[in-house]
Amino acid sequence: MTSPNIKVGIVGANGYAGAEVLRLIASHPSAELSVVTSRAHFGKRVCDVFPALPSPLVFSDMNDPSLKKCDVVFVALPQTAGAALVGELIDANVRVIDLSADYRFDDVELYEKTYNVAHPRPDLASIAVYGLCEADRDKIHNARLVANPGCYVTSVLLPMLPLCKAGLVSDIIADSKSGTSGAGRKSDEAYSFCTVDENFKAYGVFTHRHAPEMSEKLGKPILFTPHLLPIKRGILSTVYFDVTDADKALNVLRTAYNNEPFVSYTDALPEISSVAYTNRCLFSARFSEKRGIVVSVIDNLLKGAAGQAVQNMNIMFGLNDTAGLPLYAPV
């Protein structure tokens, strides 16, 4: 049986997440890179901008009509920048995987309050499927629009969703640390080498926009504080919570993802180096009476963005989850 040749478009292929999607699709066994857009690199060839990728495709702009001839389009633009385009593509019967927050929220008013913007296509909220791959595979398979989760959110939801669904936890506090690529490819002194090297800081205290996304998906309030690590990529989240039954909670965590290739419980506390440059999430837990702590690690650009987006594409088109995605970290 011949694998399908999926015609893929990528909007915003110059950002970190978009470029990672570009890299993954370029070597995907069942996908064909058809259109790539970038305002910054308009008119240049992919191979000239990214010498490691031998594609002769030329970057076009986001109005390229060829996007509407693709089987699926990845939209990797900042929040609010691509919401209208997503709507146009859906109207043209193109399947879309959106890497921004524009279609992640079930509650459109919560999205508008969180991002301080009026949503241009609130009608699409009813068809958008939240793309946490291991949580709702059947809906993703049939989706026309998949909203790819945030990176911090993925690191917290994967271990905590099973516990919340089992009704075992409350008073959740997430303390997350990310590499600088999580801020995107932008010129800002706060993310320059001289600022982040040999430094470590918290930011977005009580105000980070991923907190409402986490709370909505968990169905519980969460206190979330992000931190900036002096590394390029990776997230380590330490999540604290009250637990009603520690033994039951541990069993839930050990078994929740037994049949998933990318998500695993480990007895040892996981480290970022074990998942960097892979699409994996590793997590572990410790309990003391009625308190529990989970430590979870992902690569923010892969399982937290581009890798999960490609995994969503694989599910949408009936492919194996692992197609074109890295399982193991460099040794």
Secondary structure, 3 states (H helix, E strand, C coil): CCCCCEEEEEECCCCHHHHHHHHHHHCCCCEEEEEEECCCCCCCEHHHHCCCCCCCCECECCCCHHHHHCCEEEECCCCCCCHHHHHHHHHCCCEEEECCCCCCCCCHHHHHHHHCCCCCCHHHHHCEEECCCCCCHHHHHHCCEEECCCHHHHHHHHHHHHHHHCCCEEEEEEEEEECHHHHCCCCCHHHCHHHHCCCCEECCCCCCCHHHHHHHHHCCCEEEEEEECCCCCCEEEEEEEEECCHHHHHHHHHHCCCCCCCEEECCCCCCHHHCCCCCCEEEEEEEECCEEEEEEEECCCCCCCHHHHHHHHHHHCCCCCCCCCCCCCCC
